């Protein structure tokens, strides 16, 4: 059972790494090409996320701290 949880944790960790890499690639591509690439506006999505979290005050700050800690594991 412990091995199954370890495998799930490793899978989630790898998928998170891939998504973060794709987000970085999307940001660079949007800067280079001057707009959304393949119909995805990564910069706009991140901007909207930050605006939503900042408008919620302390709750948004707590969510941001939790997301940050999950990404940096």
Residue pairs with C-beta under 8 A, 6 or more apart in sequence:
13 73
16 70
16 71
20 71
23 42
23 46
26 37
26 40
26 42
26 43
27 42
27 43
27 46
29 37
30 36
30 37
30 41
30 42
30 43
31 43
35 41
36 42
36 44
52 60
53 60
53 61
53 63
53 64
54 60
56 63
